[in-house]
Amino acid sequence: MLSKAKVLVIGGSGFIGRNLIHALSGRVAEIRNLDVVPHRSTEDHATHWPGSFLQTEILREAMTGVDLVYHLAATAMPRESNQNPQRDCRENVVGTLSVLDTAVALNIRRLVFTSSGGTVYGPTDNVPIEEGHPTNPITAYGISKLACEKYLRLYDGKGRLSTLSLRVANPYGPFQNLAKAQGALTTFCHQAISEEPITIWGDGSVQRDFVHIRDVAEALVLAGAAEISGMEINIGSGQGRSLNDLLEVIGRSLGRDIPRSYEAGRSFDVARNYLDITRARELLGWTPEVALEDGIAELLAYFRQQMATAQPPAR
């Protein structure tokens, strides 16, 4: 039962991690956060271990005595990973193996990993994408995530560690890192509120699966408690929306047109990616609850409030 569990969130100061810690608060016995960056918003809910999952001594210290580990951390974004694939593999794949080895050594019961539904599948016209679809990632980031999934299955198959990989689509919402241009939808909302110019790579027709961060956090909570293991589960809205669609929804919420410019498309952007979430419904009892229009209105209000109080967006 999660109510008695001691939980470690690796990467709990990041976008998904901060929201997950809030979702876990009051539902588990103890929450620990291992991250190089402390965040005041998590301090009332979690004990902070300052450090990286790449630091084996700190990792072992933070993991000692816990029942459930959420491995959310990654050291690079898709574009950054392509610039240095060796570093991406060394840090994220080998680093995840260290997490798995430590979990086995400490007799930890359960490990949940956040993979990437937006990158592991690669280009396809077969949408919505089921978990059994061929995986042909075109970024080092996607290749690393896929390799980590395979290693989770390997360790799960040994029978000493129960694992689950969630292939998360494109999450959006409060606390997303704007400094890294992390998340097109969150970035568009902030730019629109700030009346900054918006640039779209390509003609804006690419389709993505946008899922609110609260829904993602709830899926992670359910994954931690689930009895199933040794598999991958898509987490998304189940619907594809183009970048042009997003700007239209933002414009309707603000009551004005959103100016934009278009640049040449990027090689690592696939044309269409949205996920079949049947497995999440059937095995986790999870379904997304925040409609895109409601999530966008909420996010715009969040940025408006930050501007009114003269506080910079969360980094």
N, C-alpha and C positions, 0 to 999 in steps of 0.2 A: 504493500500500500504506500502511495506517495506521501500520505500524511505523516508517516514515520520515517521518511527517507531523508538522508543527508545528501545534498546535491552540490556538485561542482559545475559551474558554468565556465568553460574555457573561452575567453573572449566576451565576458559579461559586460564590458564597458562599451562594446560596439552597438551598432544599430539593432540587430536582432537580439543580442544579449541583454541590453537594458530593458527591452520590452519583455523578454522572457523572464527576467528576474522579477519584474512587476507582476507578471502572470502567476509565477510560482509563490509569491509572497502570501503567507497564511495558509498555503496548501501543502507545505512540506515542513519537516522538522528543522532543517538548517540549510542555508544557501551560502555557498562560497563562490567568489569571483576571482579567477586568475586572469589578469590582464596587465599589460604594460602601462595602461592608462587608467587612473582612478576616475570615478565619476560620482559626484555628490548625490546624484539621483538614485544611486543604488545603495548608498551607505546605510540607509535605514532598514534595508531588506537583506543585505549580504555582507559577509566578512570579506574584505579585499586582500588578496595575495598579490603584491606587486611583482610582476614578472611575466615572462613569455613561456609558452608551452615548449619552446625550444631549449629552455634551461632545465636540464633533467633533475637537478636537486630540488629546485622550487616546485617543479611539476609533481614530484613524488611527495613532497611535503603537503601540497594543496590537495592531493588525491587520497592521502592516507585517511582511512576511516569513513570514506563516503560510499554510498550505495549506487549512485547514479551520476554519470558524467555526460554533460552536453558539450560536444566539441564543435564550437562555432567559429574558431579563429582561422584566419588565413592571412598570409603575409603580403599578398599582392592581389590587385584587381586584374580582370581579363587583359586589358591593354598593357599593363605593367608586366604581366607574366610573359607575354610574347617577346618582350624586350630582353628577358633573361630567363629562358626556359630551364637552364641548369639550376639556377638559384631557386626558381619556383619548385622544382622537383625536390631539391635538397631540403628545403625548408618545410614545404607542405606535405609531401609524401613521406619522406623520412621522418619528419617531425610527428606526423600522425602515427607512424609505426612505433615511435617512442611512447606516445600516449597509450596505444594498444598494449604494448609490452608492460608498461607500468600498471595498467588496469589489471592485467592477468596476474602480475606479481603480487598485487595488493588484494586479490580476490574480490574485485569490484563486480557487482552483479550485472550492470547494464550500462551501455554507452550508445548515445544517439548522436549522429553526425549530420551536419547540414551540408548537403551536396547542392548542385546547381542544375535545376531543371531547364534553365535558360542556355546552358552551354554544353552539357554532356551529350545531348542528342545530335547536335550539328545540323546542317541544312536538311530540310525535309518539306515536302508538300503534303505529307500524311498527317493532318491535324484533325482533332486534338491528339496529342502524342501519348500513347500508352507506355507503361514502364518496360514492356517487352520490345519496344521499337529498337532497331539497331542504333548503336551509339558511335558516332563519328565526329567527335569534337574537333573544332578548328582553331581553338586557342589552347595555349599551354595551361591556362587556368582550368579549362574543362577537362583536359587530359589528366591533370593532377587530381581533380575531384573524382573522376572515374576510377583512377588507380586506387584512391583511398577507399572508395566503395568496395572494390574487389578485395582489398586487404581486410576490410571489416567482415566480409563474407568468409574469408579464410579463417580468421580468428573465431568467428561465431561457429564455424564448422568443427572446430576443435572441442567445442562443448564447455569451455571454461568462461566464456564471456558472451552475453546476449547483446546483439547489436542491431541497430536499425538506421538506415540512411534516408533522410527526407530530401527529395529533389525539389527545392524551393524555386518557384518561378521568379517574378520580379516584384519583390516586396516594396512597399512605399509607406510613408507615414512619419510621425515625429521622431527626432533623434537621428535621422539619416545624415550621413557625412557629406555635406555639400562641398567641402574643400576638395574632395576627391571626385567630384561630379558623379557621386554614387547614386544611381537611380534617376532615370529620365523624368519620371512623373513628379517626384519630389523636387527635382531641380526646376522643372517647368513651373510648378506652383510658386516656388520662391522667386523665380525671375519675373513671373507675371505680377505678383504682389509688389515687387520692387520696381516694376516698370523697366526691367533690364531687357536688352535684346535677346531673343531666343533663336538659337541656331539648330537646325535639324540636318543630320547627316543623311543624304539621300533625298528622296522625294516625299518622305513622311508616310509612305504606305506600309512600311514594315510593321508587322503585327507582333505584339507581345502580350504576355499574360500577367496582369497586374493584380496583386493580392495585398490586402491591407495587413500591416504588421501585427495588429491584434489577432487576426485570424492565424497568422503564421505562429505566433507565440502560443496560441491555444493548441495548435496542431503538435507543437513540440511537447507541451505538457502531456497531451494524450499519448504521444509516442513513448514518453518516459514510463508511463503506467501500463502500456499495452503488453500483452503476453506474446505477441508475434515477434519474430526476430529473423535475421539473416536475409533481409530483402530491402528493396528500395521502394519508396512511396512518393508519388507526385503530390506537391502541395501548391495549388494555384487557384485561380478563379474558374478555370475551365473554359474561359472565353478569350478570344483574341481581339485586341483593340489597337488600332494604328496610332502612330504619333500624332497624325492630323486629327484623329478622333479626340485624343486627350486635350488638345488645344481648343477644340470646339466646346468640350465639356467645361473646361476652365473658363472660357469666354462667357458661356451662359451663366456660370456661377457668379462671375464678376460683373456681368451685364455690359460687356464691351468686347470688341474684337481683340484678339491677341496677335500683335505683329510678329512676324517670323521671317527668317531667311533660310535658304537651303544651300548646303554645300555638298560636294561629291560624297557618295556613299563610302563606307569603310569596309575593308576586306573581312573583318571579323564579325560583321553584323549579318545574321541569317535573315531571310526574307520573312518567314513566319514561324512563330514558336508559341504555342499555347498547349496546355497540358490536359490530358484526361485524368480526372480526379476520382474516378469510380473506386479505385482501390482504397483511397483515403476514407471515403464514405463507408465502405463495407467493412474495412478492417480496423479503422480508428474511431469510427462513429463521428467523423469530422466533416463539416461542410462550411465554406466561407459564409460569413454573415454580413459583412460590410459591403454594400453596393458601391460601385466605382464612383457614382455621382455623389453619394454621401461621404465617402472617404476624401474625395477632392475638396468638397465644401469644408470639411473638418480641417484638412491640412491648410487650406487658405486662411481659415480663421486662426489657426495656430501661428502661422507666419505673421498675420496681421497683429496678433497680440504681442508677439515678440518685437515687432517694429514699434508698437505703441509704448512699450516699456523700455525701449532703447537697448534691448539685449540682442546680441548677435545670435544667429541660428546655432543650434547645437552642433558641436564638432566632435 
